[in-house]
Amino acid sequence: MGDKLRRVLHQQARKAGREYARSKRAYRDGRDWGDNRAAEFDLPTDADDRARIVCRRHAEKRHVAVNRDGEPACFEAGHPDCEGCAEDVREGRIQTW
């Protein structure tokens, strides 16, 4: 394998690792993420105004902030369950509790 290819693969692996770490932090710290717009999407909320949704990806109840694009704080771009969840939030058909 050439040095150039090895360098490109190394850079891409590091980029993927950083993205994974960012997603993991967003998932863990979802309650405190960005401007919460859950009320704009008519989602039931808790005492801290976090949306009460059922996560498709992990099949669990969650309290999360929702940004202006309808993405929950635990949203991971490119993941089919997360993409579907955000679409459902925008369309008003997300499962809540």
Secondary structure, 3 states (H helix, E strand, C coil): CCHHHHHHHHHHHHHHHHHHHHHHHHHHCHHHCCCCCHHHHCCCECCCCCEEEEECCCCEEEEECECCCCCECCCCCCCHHHHHHHHHHHHCCCCEC
